[in-house]
Amino acid sequence: MHDVIYVSSSPTNHKETHIKTIAALPGEWYGTHHNNDVIKIPSGHCWVEGDNSASSIDSKSFGPIPLALIRGRVTHVVWPPQRIGSVKSTPQQRLSSVLE
């Protein structure tokens, strides 16, 4: 189950910002799509994925990221103009309990 989309600092370059979907939270098992591995997400981390799995730099590239890098939740799309609107998301309860 995917959670809402979050903004985070890049784990490899603190000056970069990434917008990704949180796919797994600490303690959850996650089956990676790129190499069919199943991993358990470590405490204090999450697994993030981008929309374009073929070219996205995400947890496939650098593994689970620290929850401390999460800076906020995406609520609206403003670009491109044909996609302007609110972001539909799943309930935040799972993620909120981990980030508090």
DRENBA-506901 format. One record per residue: x negated, y, z negated of N, C-alpha, C in turn; chain. Coordinates in steps of 0.2 Angstrom, whole numbers, plus 5000, padded with zeros to 4 digits. Layout:
// DRENBA-506901
<site n_px="X" n_py="Y" n_pz="Z" ca_px="X" ca_py="Y" ca_pz="Z" c_px="X" c_py="Y" c_pz="Z" cadena="A"/>
...
***
This chain:
// DRENBA-506901
<site n_px="4996" n_py="4994" n_pz="5000" ca_px="5000" ca_py="5000" ca_pz="5000" c_px="4996" c_py="5006" c_pz="5000" cadena="A"/>
<site n_px="4997" n_py="5011" n_pz="5005" ca_px="4993" ca_py="5017" ca_pz="5005" c_px="4996" c_py="5022" c_pz="5001" cadena="A"/>
<site n_px="4992" n_py="5026" n_pz="4998" ca_px="4994" ca_py="5032" ca_pz="4994" c_px="4994" c_py="5038" c_pz="4998" cadena="A"/>
<site n_px="4995" n_py="5043" n_pz="4995" ca_px="4995" ca_py="5050" ca_pz="4999" c_px="4988" c_py="5051" c_pz="5001" cadena="A"/>
<site n_px="4988" n_py="5056" n_pz="5006" ca_px="4982" ca_py="5058" ca_pz="5009" c_px="4978" c_py="5064" c_pz="5004" cadena="A"/>
<site n_px="4972" n_py="5063" n_pz="5003" ca_px="4968" ca_py="5067" ca_pz="4999" c_px="4962" c_py="5070" c_pz="5002" cadena="A"/>
<site n_px="4960" n_py="5076" n_pz="5000" ca_px="4954" ca_py="5080" ca_pz="5002" c_px="4949" c_py="5078" c_pz="4997" cadena="A"/>
<site n_px="4943" n_py="5076" n_pz="5000" ca_px="4938" ca_py="5075" ca_pz="4995" c_px="4931" c_py="5077" c_pz="4998" cadena="A"/>
<site n_px="4926" n_py="5078" n_pz="4994" ca_px="4919" ca_py="5080" ca_pz="4996" c_px="4916" c_py="5074" c_pz="4999" cadena="A"/>
<site n_px="4912" n_py="5075" n_pz="5004" ca_px="4909" ca_py="5069" ca_pz="5007" c_px="4904" c_py="5066" c_pz="5002" cadena="A"/>
<site n_px="4904" n_py="5059" n_pz="5002" ca_px="4899" ca_py="5056" ca_pz="4997" c_px="4892" c_py="5056" c_pz="5000" cadena="A"/>
<site n_px="4891" n_py="5058" n_pz="5006" ca_px="4884" ca_py="5058" ca_pz="5009" c_px="4882" c_py="5066" c_pz="5010" cadena="A"/>
<site n_px="4886" n_py="5071" n_pz="5010" ca_px="4885" ca_py="5078" ca_pz="5011" c_px="4890" c_py="5082" c_pz="5007" cadena="A"/>
<site n_px="4888" n_py="5085" n_pz="5001" ca_px="4893" ca_py="5088" ca_pz="4997" c_px="4895" c_py="5095" c_pz="5000" cadena="A"/>
<site n_px="4892" n_py="5097" n_pz="5006" ca_px="4895" ca_py="5103" ca_pz="5009" c_px="4901" c_py="5101" c_pz="5014" cadena="A"/>
<site n_px="4902" n_py="5095" n_pz="5016" ca_px="4907" ca_py="5092" ca_pz="5020" c_px="4913" c_py="5091" c_pz="5016" cadena="A"/>
<site n_px="4919" n_py="5092" n_pz="5019" ca_px="4925" ca_py="5090" ca_pz="5016" c_px="4929" c_py="5085" c_pz="5021" cadena="A"/>
<site n_px="4931" n_py="5080" n_pz="5018" ca_px="4935" ca_py="5074" ca_pz="5022" c_px="4942" c_py="5074" c_pz="5020" cadena="A"/>
<site n_px="4946" n_py="5072" n_pz="5025" ca_px="4953" ca_py="5071" ca_pz="5023" c_px="4955" c_py="5064" c_pz="5025" cadena="A"/>
<site n_px="4957" n_py="5060" n_pz="5020" ca_px="4957" ca_py="5053" ca_pz="5021" c_px="4963" c_py="5050" c_pz="5017" cadena="A"/>
<site n_px="4966" n_py="5044" n_pz="5019" ca_px="4971" ca_py="5041" ca_pz="5015" c_px="4968" c_py="5036" c_pz="5010" cadena="A"/>
<site n_px="4970" n_py="5037" n_pz="5004" ca_px="4968" ca_py="5032" ca_pz="4999" c_px="4971" c_py="5025" c_pz="5000" cadena="A"/>
<site n_px="4967" n_py="5020" n_pz="5002" ca_px="4970" ca_py="5014" ca_pz="5003" c_px="4970" c_py="5009" c_pz="4997" cadena="A"/>
<site n_px="4965" n_py="5010" n_pz="4992" ca_px="4965" ca_py="5005" ca_pz="4987" c_px="4962" c_py="5009" c_pz="4981" cadena="A"/>
<site n_px="4964" n_py="5007" n_pz="4975" ca_px="4962" ca_py="5011" ca_pz="4969" c_px="4958" c_py="5006" c_pz="4964" cadena="A"/>
<site n_px="4955" n_py="5009" n_pz="4959" ca_px="4950" ca_py="5004" ca_pz="4955" c_px="4954" c_py="4998" c_pz="4952" cadena="A"/>
<site n_px="4950" n_py="4992" n_pz="4953" ca_px="4953" ca_py="4986" ca_pz="4951" c_px="4957" c_py="4982" c_pz="4956" cadena="A"/>
<site n_px="4959" n_py="4986" n_pz="4961" ca_px="4963" ca_py="4982" ca_pz="4966" c_px="4958" c_py="4979" c_pz="4971" cadena="A"/>
<site n_px="4961" n_py="4973" n_pz="4974" ca_px="4957" ca_py="4970" ca_pz="4979" c_px="4959" c_py="4973" c_pz="4986" cadena="A"/>
<site n_px="4955" n_py="4973" n_pz="4991" ca_px="4956" ca_py="4977" ca_pz="4997" c_px="4953" c_py="4973" c_pz="5003" cadena="A"/>
<site n_px="4957" n_py="4971" n_pz="5008" ca_px="4954" ca_py="4968" ca_pz="5014" c_px="4952" c_py="4973" c_pz="5019" cadena="A"/>
<site n_px="4946" n_py="4973" n_pz="5020" ca_px="4943" ca_py="4978" ca_pz="5025" c_px="4945" c_py="4975" c_pz="5032" cadena="A"/>
<site n_px="4947" n_py="4980" n_pz="5036" ca_px="4949" ca_py="4978" ca_pz="5043" c_px="4943" c_py="4978" c_pz="5048" cadena="A"/>
<site n_px="4938" n_py="4981" n_pz="5046" ca_px="4932" ca_py="4981" ca_pz="5051" c_px="4928" c_py="4974" c_pz="5051" cadena="A"/>
<site n_px="4928" n_py="4971" n_pz="5045" ca_px="4924" ca_py="4965" ca_pz="5045" c_px="4927" c_py="4959" c_pz="5041" cadena="A"/>
<site n_px="4934" n_py="4960" n_pz="5040" ca_px="4938" ca_py="4955" ca_pz="5036" c_px="4935" c_py="4953" c_pz="5030" cadena="A"/>
<site n_px="4931" n_py="4957" n_pz="5026" ca_px="4929" ca_py="4956" ca_pz="5019" c_px="4935" c_py="4958" c_pz="5015" cadena="A"/>
<site n_px="4935" n_py="4955" n_pz="5009" ca_px="4939" ca_py="4957" ca_pz="5004" c_px="4935" c_py="4959" c_pz="4998" cadena="A"/>
<site n_px="4936" n_py="4965" n_pz="4995" ca_px="4932" ca_py="4967" ca_pz="4990" c_px="4936" c_py="4970" c_pz="4984" cadena="A"/>
<site n_px="4933" n_py="4970" n_pz="4978" ca_px="4937" ca_py="4973" ca_pz="4972" c_px="4934" c_py="4980" c_pz="4971" cadena="A"/>
<site n_px="4939" n_py="4985" n_pz="4971" ca_px="4937" ca_py="4991" ca_pz="4970" c_px="4934" c_py="4992" c_pz="4963" cadena="A"/>
<site n_px="4928" n_py="4995" n_pz="4963" ca_px="4925" ca_py="4996" ca_pz="4956" c_px="4929" c_py="5001" c_pz="4952" cadena="A"/>
<site n_px="4928" n_py="5001" n_pz="4945" ca_px="4931" ca_py="5006" ca_pz="4941" c_px="4928" c_py="5013" c_pz="4943" cadena="A"/>
<site n_px="4933" n_py="5018" n_pz="4943" ca_px="4931" ca_py="5025" ca_pz="4944" c_px="4930" c_py="5026" c_pz="4952" cadena="A"/>
<site n_px="4932" n_py="5022" n_pz="4956" ca_px="4931" ca_py="5023" ca_pz="4963" c_px="4938" c_py="5021" c_pz="4967" cadena="A"/>
<site n_px="4938" n_py="5023" n_pz="4973" ca_px="4944" ca_py="5021" ca_pz="4978" c_px="4941" c_py="5020" c_pz="4985" cadena="A"/>
<site n_px="4945" n_py="5017" n_pz="4989" ca_px="4944" ca_py="5015" ca_pz="4996" c_px="4948" c_py="5020" c_pz="5000" cadena="A"/>
<site n_px="4944" n_py="5024" n_pz="5004" ca_px="4948" ca_py="5029" ca_pz="5009" c_px="4947" c_py="5027" c_pz="5016" cadena="A"/>
<site n_px="4952" n_py="5028" n_pz="5020" ca_px="4951" ca_py="5027" ca_pz="5027" c_px="4954" c_py="5033" c_pz="5031" cadena="A"/>
<site n_px="4951" n_py="5034" n_pz="5037" ca_px="4954" ca_py="5039" ca_pz="5041" c_px="4959" c_py="5036" c_pz="5046" cadena="A"/>
<site n_px="4962" n_py="5041" n_pz="5050" ca_px="4968" ca_py="5039" ca_pz="5055" c_px="4965" c_py="5035" c_pz="5061" cadena="A"/>
<site n_px="4959" n_py="5037" n_pz="5063" ca_px="4956" ca_py="5034" ca_pz="5069" c_px="4951" c_py="5029" c_pz="5067" cadena="A"/>
<site n_px="4953" n_py="5023" n_pz="5065" ca_px="4949" ca_py="5018" ca_pz="5062" c_px="4942" c_py="5016" c_pz="5067" cadena="A"/>
<site n_px="4943" n_py="5017" n_pz="5073" ca_px="4937" ca_py="5016" ca_pz="5078" c_px="4931" c_py="5021" c_pz="5077" cadena="A"/>
<site n_px="4933" n_py="5027" n_pz="5075" ca_px="4928" ca_py="5032" ca_pz="5075" c_px="4927" c_py="5036" c_pz="5068" cadena="A"/>
<site n_px="4932" n_py="5034" n_pz="5063" ca_px="4932" ca_py="5038" ca_pz="5057" c_px="4926" c_py="5036" c_pz="5052" cadena="A"/>
<site n_px="4923" n_py="5041" n_pz="5049" ca_px="4918" ca_py="5040" ca_pz="5044" c_px="4921" c_py="5040" c_pz="5038" cadena="A"/>
<site n_px="4922" n_py="5034" n_pz="5035" ca_px="4926" ca_py="5033" ca_pz="5029" c_px="4923" c_py="5027" c_pz="5025" cadena="A"/>
<site n_px="4927" n_py="5024" n_pz="5020" ca_px="4924" ca_py="5019" ca_pz="5016" c_px="4921" c_py="5013" c_pz="5020" cadena="A"/>
<site n_px="4923" n_py="5012" n_pz="5026" ca_px="4919" ca_py="5007" ca_pz="5031" c_px="4912" c_py="5009" c_pz="5031" cadena="A"/>
<site n_px="4910" n_py="5015" n_pz="5031" ca_px="4904" ca_py="5017" ca_pz="5032" c_px="4900" c_py="5018" c_pz="5026" cadena="A"/>
<site n_px="4903" n_py="5020" n_pz="5020" ca_px="4899" ca_py="5021" ca_pz="5014" c_px="4902" c_py="5018" c_pz="5008" cadena="A"/>
<site n_px="4907" n_py="5014" n_pz="5009" ca_px="4910" ca_py="5010" ca_pz="5003" c_px="4914" c_py="5014" c_pz="4999" cadena="A"/>
<site n_px="4916" n_py="5011" n_pz="4994" ca_px="4921" ca_py="5015" ca_pz="4989" c_px="4918" c_py="5021" c_pz="4987" cadena="A"/>
<site n_px="4922" n_py="5026" n_pz="4986" ca_px="4920" ca_py="5033" ca_pz="4984" c_px="4922" c_py="5034" c_pz="4977" cadena="A"/>
<site n_px="4918" n_py="5038" n_pz="4973" ca_px="4919" ca_py="5040" ca_pz="4966" c_px="4926" c_py="5044" c_pz="4966" cadena="A"/>
<site n_px="4930" n_py="5043" n_pz="4962" ca_px="4936" ca_py="5047" ca_pz="4961" c_px="4935" c_py="5054" c_pz="4959" cadena="A"/>
<site n_px="4929" n_py="5055" n_pz="4957" ca_px="4927" ca_py="5062" ca_pz="4955" c_px="4926" c_py="5067" c_pz="4961" cadena="A"/>
<site n_px="4926" n_py="5064" n_pz="4967" ca_px="4925" ca_py="5067" ca_pz="4973" c_px="4932" c_py="5070" c_pz="4976" cadena="A"/>
<site n_px="4937" n_py="5067" n_pz="4973" ca_px="4944" ca_py="5069" ca_pz="4976" c_px="4946" c_py="5076" c_pz="4973" cadena="A"/>
<site n_px="4947" n_py="5080" n_pz="4978" ca_px="4949" ca_py="5087" ca_pz="4976" c_px="4956" c_py="5090" c_pz="4976" cadena="A"/>
<site n_px="4960" n_py="5086" n_pz="4980" ca_px="4967" ca_py="5088" ca_pz="4980" c_px="4971" c_py="5084" c_pz="4985" cadena="A"/>
<site n_px="4978" n_py="5085" n_pz="4985" ca_px="4982" ca_py="5081" ca_pz="4989" c_px="4984" c_py="5085" c_pz="4995" cadena="A"/>
<site n_px="4984" n_py="5082" n_pz="5001" ca_px="4987" ca_py="5086" ca_pz="5007" c_px="4994" c_py="5086" c_pz="5007" cadena="A"/>
<site n_px="4997" n_py="5092" n_pz="5008" ca_px="5005" ca_py="5092" ca_pz="5008" c_px="5008" c_py="5094" c_pz="5014" cadena="A"/>
<site n_px="5004" n_py="5098" n_pz="5019" ca_px="5006" ca_py="5100" ca_pz="5025" c_px="5001" c_py="5100" c_pz="5030" cadena="A"/>
<site n_px="5003" n_py="5099" n_pz="5037" ca_px="4998" ca_py="5099" ca_pz="5042" c_px="5000" c_py="5106" c_pz="5046" cadena="A"/>
<site n_px="4994" n_py="5110" n_pz="5047" ca_px="4995" ca_py="5116" ca_pz="5050" c_px="4992" c_py="5116" c_pz="5057" cadena="A"/>
<site n_px="4988" n_py="5111" n_pz="5059" ca_px="4985" ca_py="5111" ca_pz="5066" c_px="4984" c_py="5104" c_pz="5068" cadena="A"/>
<site n_px="4986" n_py="5102" n_pz="5074" ca_px="4988" ca_py="5106" ca_pz="5079" c_px="4995" c_py="5108" c_pz="5079" cadena="A"/>
<site n_px="4997" n_py="5113" n_pz="5082" ca_px="5004" ca_py="5116" ca_pz="5081" c_px="5010" c_py="5111" c_pz="5082" cadena="A"/>
<site n_px="5009" n_py="5106" n_pz="5087" ca_px="5014" ca_py="5101" ca_pz="5088" c_px="5015" c_py="5097" c_pz="5082" cadena="A"/>
<site n_px="5011" n_py="5097" n_pz="5077" ca_px="5011" ca_py="5092" ca_pz="5071" c_px="5012" c_py="5096" c_pz="5065" cadena="A"/>
<site n_px="5014" n_py="5103" n_pz="5065" ca_px="5015" ca_py="5107" ca_pz="5059" c_px="5021" c_py="5104" c_pz="5055" cadena="A"/>
<site n_px="5020" n_py="5103" n_pz="5049" ca_px="5025" ca_py="5101" ca_pz="5044" c_px="5023" c_py="5098" c_pz="5038" cadena="A"/>
<site n_px="5027" n_py="5095" n_pz="5034" ca_px="5025" ca_py="5092" ca_pz="5028" c_px="5023" c_py="5085" c_pz="5029" cadena="A"/>
<site n_px="5018" n_py="5083" n_pz="5025" ca_px="5016" ca_py="5076" ca_pz="5025" c_px="5020" c_py="5071" c_pz="5021" cadena="A"/>
<site n_px="5023" n_py="5066" n_pz="5024" ca_px="5026" ca_py="5061" ca_pz="5020" c_px="5022" c_py="5057" c_pz="5017" cadena="A"/>
<site n_px="5023" n_py="5056" n_pz="5010" ca_px="5019" ca_py="5052" ca_pz="5006" c_px="5023" c_py="5047" c_pz="5002" cadena="A"/>
<site n_px="5019" n_py="5042" n_pz="4999" ca_px="5022" ca_py="5037" ca_pz="4995" c_px="5021" c_py="5040" c_pz="4988" cadena="A"/>
<site n_px="5025" n_py="5037" n_pz="4983" ca_px="5025" ca_py="5040" ca_pz="4976" c_px="5018" c_py="5040" c_pz="4974" cadena="A"/>
<site n_px="5016" n_py="5046" n_pz="4970" ca_px="5010" ca_py="5047" ca_pz="4967" c_px="5008" c_py="5043" c_pz="4961" cadena="A"/>
<site n_px="5013" n_py="5040" n_pz="4958" ca_px="5012" ca_py="5037" ca_pz="4951" c_px="5006" c_py="5033" c_pz="4950" cadena="A"/>
<site n_px="5004" n_py="5029" n_pz="4955" ca_px="4998" ca_py="5024" ca_pz="4955" c_px="4992" c_py="5029" c_pz="4954" cadena="A"/>
<site n_px="4991" n_py="5034" n_pz="4959" ca_px="4985" ca_py="5038" ca_pz="4959" c_px="4985" c_py="5042" c_pz="4953" cadena="A"/>
<site n_px="4990" n_py="5045" n_pz="4951" ca_px="4990" ca_py="5050" ca_pz="4946" c_px="4988" c_py="5047" c_pz="4939" cadena="A"/>
<site n_px="4990" n_py="5041" n_pz="4938" ca_px="4988" ca_py="5037" ca_pz="4932" c_px="4980" c_py="5036" c_pz="4932" cadena="A"/>
<site n_px="4977" n_py="5035" n_pz="4938" ca_px="4970" ca_py="5034" ca_pz="4938" c_px="4966" c_py="5041" c_pz="4937" cadena="A"/>
<site n_px="4969" n_py="5046" n_pz="4940" ca_px="4965" ca_py="5052" ca_pz="4940" c_px="4966" c_py="5056" c_pz="4934" cadena="A"/>
<site n_px="4970" n_py="5055" n_pz="4930" ca_px="4971" ca_py="5059" ca_pz="4923" c_px="4966" c_py="5057" c_pz="4918" cadena="A"/>
***
